[in-house]
Amino acid sequence: MQALERIVDPCAGTGEGPLWHPGEAALFWVDIPVGVLYRYDPETGENAVAYETDDSPLGGFTIEDDGCLLLFEHGVVRRLQPGSVDADPVVRVDSSTRFNDVIADPEGRVFCGTMPGENALGDLYRIDPDGTVQVVLENVDIPNGMGFTTDEETFYFTESEANRIYAFDYDRTTGEISAQRTFVETPPDDGVPDGMTVDENGHIWSARWNGGRILRYDSTGAVRAEYELPARKVSSVTFGGSKYADLYVTTALDGGTRDAEGDGAGVLFRVPGSEIDAAGVPEFRSRIGIE
């Protein structure tokens, strides 16, 4: 990948969930197993710890309509005020495993997946703004990256261990998803699809865990570009910056060594907008627990 910048190197166990916060002009991202939320300021180059859990993994997060962050831990969802180190619980979910990827929808709901456990696979939940929690998909083998088409009529959802990205009809009024079909099926020996984002042209950028790269798909599921990284476990991708032109990519060391996982494992990368012919769009904001 041209002009690939190693902007932060904390040797992240599982760097994940990058999300640009326009109000903060900063990128937030997590290291899941150690429960750390980072805040990267591209103006200063500082990558600071914005929040730490009490020894609990920290999965995905969203930006709330009022600028707070909504953090998804193990069975609990918390709101973090900007600049605060304490996060208040707002929703509890009866799950035996931790949250993984999450995404807000156009109406402020949140779709959130939980990891498989010893006795069951994961589930995909939807949390409505009033705090109502509903299971929308059961028995998912690692629920992962999600996104919406630019016309807001289709919802994308990744099931990593099934090696598939699905497409669903999406009803903005009700939040219901239906008519599940396979959008992309990846080769079983070529890594697994992980986090994703959708750009302004409706193209899907999908990270490939154990595949060492990002793939860019058009709206038909055809591969339009591949971008290699010096890390086997490429976990997620997003656009950021004032014009959502820069591409940010998280990777994972996952308990391994850089001899085995690549010398960029656990690094946060950036590709400047001048090097790619695409730009992202602001992610939708959640409205959970906002009166």
C-alpha positions in Angstrom: 0.0 0.0 0.0 1.5 3.3 -1.0 2.5 5.9 1.6 1.5 3.6 4.5 2.2 5.4 7.7 2.9 3.7 11.1 1.3 6.4 13.2 1.0 4.5 16.6 2.8 1.4 17.8 1.5 0.2 21.2 1.9 -3.5 20.2 -1.9 -3.8 20.5 -3.1 -7.3 21.3 -6.3 -6.8 19.3 -6.4 -3.2 17.9 -9.9 -2.7 16.7 -12.9 -0.5 16.0 -11.4 2.7 14.7 -13.9 5.6 14.5 -13.4 9.2 13.6 -14.9 11.7 16.0 -15.5 15.0 14.1 -16.3 17.0 17.3 -12.9 16.0 18.8 -11.0 16.0 15.5 -9.5 12.7 16.7 -9.6 9.0 16.0 -10.7 6.7 18.8 -9.8 3.0 18.7 -9.6 0.1 21.1 -7.3 -2.7 22.2 -10.0 -5.2 23.1 -8.5 -7.8 25.5 -6.9 -5.2 27.8 -10.0 -3.0 27.8 -8.3 0.2 26.6 -9.8 3.0 24.5 -7.3 5.2 22.8 -7.6 8.7 21.4 -5.3 9.6 18.6 -4.9 13.3 17.7 -3.4 13.7 14.2 -2.6 17.4 14.8 -0.2 16.6 17.7 0.5 12.9 17.0 -0.4 12.0 20.5 -2.1 8.7 21.2 -3.5 8.8 24.7 -5.5 6.4 26.9 -9.0 7.9 26.9 -10.6 5.1 29.1 -9.8 1.8 30.7 -12.1 -0.8 32.0 -11.8 -2.7 35.3 -10.1 -5.7 33.8 -12.9 -6.3 31.3 -12.5 -6.6 27.5 -13.8 -3.6 25.6 -15.5 -4.3 22.3 -16.9 -1.7 19.9 -18.2 1.8 20.5 -20.3 4.4 18.8 -20.5 8.2 19.0 -23.7 9.5 20.6 -25.7 12.3 19.2 -24.4 14.6 21.9 -20.8 13.7 21.3 -20.4 11.2 24.1 -19.0 7.7 23.4 -21.1 4.6 23.9 -18.8 1.8 25.0 -19.7 -1.9 24.8 -18.1 -4.0 27.4 -19.0 -7.5 28.7 -22.8 -7.4 29.2 -22.9 -3.7 29.9 -23.1 -0.6 27.7 -21.7 2.7 29.2 -21.7 6.4 28.2 -18.4 8.2 28.4 -18.4 12.0 28.6 -15.6 13.7 26.6 -12.6 14.3 28.8 -14.0 12.0 31.6 -12.3 8.8 32.8 -15.6 7.4 34.2 -18.3 5.9 32.2 -21.9 5.4 33.4 -23.9 2.2 32.6 -27.0 2.8 30.6 -28.0 -0.6 29.3 -27.3 -4.2 30.4 -27.4 -7.2 28.1 -27.8 -10.8 29.3 -24.9 -12.3 27.4 -22.2 -14.8 28.6 -19.6 -13.3 26.3 -18.2 -9.9 25.4 -19.3 -7.5 22.7 -17.4 -7.4 19.4 -18.2 -5.0 16.6 -21.1 -2.5 16.8 -22.6 0.2 14.6 -25.2 2.9 14.9 -28.1 3.1 12.4 -29.7 6.2 10.9 -32.3 6.4 13.7 -29.8 6.1 16.6 -30.3 2.4 17.2 -27.2 0.2 17.7 -26.6 -3.2 16.2 -24.1 -5.0 18.3 -22.6 -8.5 18.2 -21.4 -10.8 20.9 -18.7 -13.4 20.7 -19.2 -17.2 20.7 -18.6 -18.9 24.0 -17.9 -22.4 25.2 -21.4 -23.7 24.8 -23.0 -21.4 22.2 -22.3 -19.2 19.2 -22.6 -15.4 19.2 -25.7 -13.3 18.6 -26.5 -10.0 16.9 -28.6 -7.6 19.1 -30.3 -4.4 18.3 -30.6 -1.7 21.0 -33.3 0.9 20.5 -33.0 4.5 21.8 -35.3 3.7 24.7 -33.0 1.0 25.9 -35.0 -2.0 24.5 -32.8 -4.9 23.6 -33.7 -7.4 20.9 -31.9 -10.4 19.4 -32.1 -10.1 15.6 -29.7 -13.0 14.6 -28.8 -16.0 16.6 -26.0 -18.6 16.4 -23.5 -16.4 14.6 -19.9 -17.6 14.4 -18.1 -14.4 15.3 -20.3 -11.4 14.4 -18.2 -8.7 12.9 -18.0 -5.7 10.6 -21.2 -3.9 9.6 -22.3 -1.1 7.3 -25.1 0.5 5.3 -25.5 1.3 1.7 -25.6 5.0 0.8 -29.3 4.8 0.1 -29.8 3.3 3.6 -31.8 0.4 2.2 -29.3 -2.4 2.7 -27.4 -3.5 5.8 -24.1 -5.4 5.6 -23.1 -7.8 8.3 -19.9 -10.0 8.5 -19.9 -13.5 10.0 -16.2 -14.1 10.2 -15.9 -17.9 10.8 -18.5 -18.5 8.0 -16.2 -16.5 5.7 -19.2 -14.4 4.6 -20.4 -10.8 4.4 -24.2 -10.8 4.2 -26.6 -8.2 2.8 -30.1 -7.7 4.3 -33.0 -5.5 3.4 -33.1 -2.7 6.0 -36.2 -0.8 7.2 -35.1 2.5 8.6 -38.5 3.1 10.2 -38.5 -0.1 12.3 -34.9 -1.1 12.3 -35.9 -4.5 11.0 -33.5 -6.5 8.8 -34.7 -9.2 6.4 -34.1 -11.2 3.2 -30.6 -12.4 4.2 -28.3 -13.3 1.3 -24.6 -13.7 0.8 -22.9 -10.6 -0.6 -19.3 -12.0 -0.5 -17.9 -15.4 0.4 -14.2 -15.5 0.9 -11.9 -18.5 0.3 -11.5 -20.5 3.5 -7.7 -20.6 3.2 -7.3 -16.8 2.6 -8.0 -15.3 6.0 -11.4 -14.3 7.3 -13.4 -11.1 6.8 -13.3 -8.8 9.9 -14.1 -5.1 10.4 -15.4 -3.0 7.5 -16.6 0.4 6.4 -18.5 1.8 3.4 -17.2 4.7 1.4 -19.0 7.6 -0.3 -19.3 5.5 -3.5 -21.0 2.6 -1.8 -17.8 0.5 -1.9 -17.1 -1.9 1.0 -13.6 -1.9 2.5 -13.2 -5.2 4.4 -10.2 -6.1 6.6 -8.9 -9.6 6.3 -7.8 -11.3 9.6 -5.0 -13.7 8.9 -5.1 -12.4 5.3 -2.7 -9.4 5.7 -4.7 -6.9 3.7 -7.8 -4.9 3.0 -10.1 -5.7 0.1 -12.3 -3.1 -1.6 -15.6 -4.4 -3.1 -18.0 -2.6 -5.3 -21.8 -2.9 -4.8 -21.9 -6.1 -6.7 -19.4 -7.9 -4.6 -16.6 -7.7 -7.1 -13.1 -7.0 -5.8 -11.9 -3.6 -7.1 -8.6 -3.3 -5.2 -6.4 -5.0 -2.6 -4.1 -3.3 -0.2 -1.4 -5.3 1.6 -0.1 -4.5 5.1 2.9 -5.8 7.0 0.6 -7.6 9.5 -1.2 -11.0 9.1 -4.1 -9.9 11.3 -5.7 -6.8 9.8 -8.7 -6.2 12.0 -10.6 -3.1 10.9 -10.6 0.0 8.7 -12.3 3.5 8.7 -12.0 6.9 7.1 -11.1 10.0 9.1 -9.9 13.5 8.9 -11.8 16.7 8.2 -12.9 15.5 4.8 -13.0 11.7 5.7 -10.2 11.2 3.1 -7.5 9.5 5.2 -7.7 5.7 5.7 -7.0 4.3 9.2 -6.3 0.6 9.7 -6.0 -1.4 12.9 -4.0 -4.6 13.3 -3.4 -7.2 16.0 -0.5 -9.0 17.6 -2.9 -11.5 19.3 -0.4 -13.0 21.6 2.0 -13.8 18.8 5.4 -12.5 17.8 6.3 -10.1 15.1 8.5 -12.7 13.5 5.3 -14.8 13.0 2.6 -12.1 12.6 4.5 -9.4 10.7 6.5 -6.4 11.8 3.4 -4.2 11.7 1.3 -6.4 13.9 -0.4 -4.3 16.6 0.3 -1.0 14.8 -2.3 1.6 13.9 -1.7 2.6 10.3 -2.8 5.5 8.1 -2.9 6.1 4.4 -3.2 9.8 3.5 -6.1 10.8 1.3 -3.8 11.9 -1.4 -2.9 8.3 -2.0 -6.4 6.8 -2.4 -9.2 7.6 -4.9 -12.0 7.4 -2.3 -13.3 9.1 0.8 -15.6 8.0 3.6 -18.7 9.4 5.1 -19.5 10.3 8.8 -20.8 7.3 10.7 -24.3 7.5 12.1 -24.7 8.5 15.7 -26.4 6.5 18.4 -29.0 7.9 20.7 -29.1 5.4 23.5 -30.0 6.8 26.9 -30.3 10.4 25.7 -33.4 12.1 27.1 
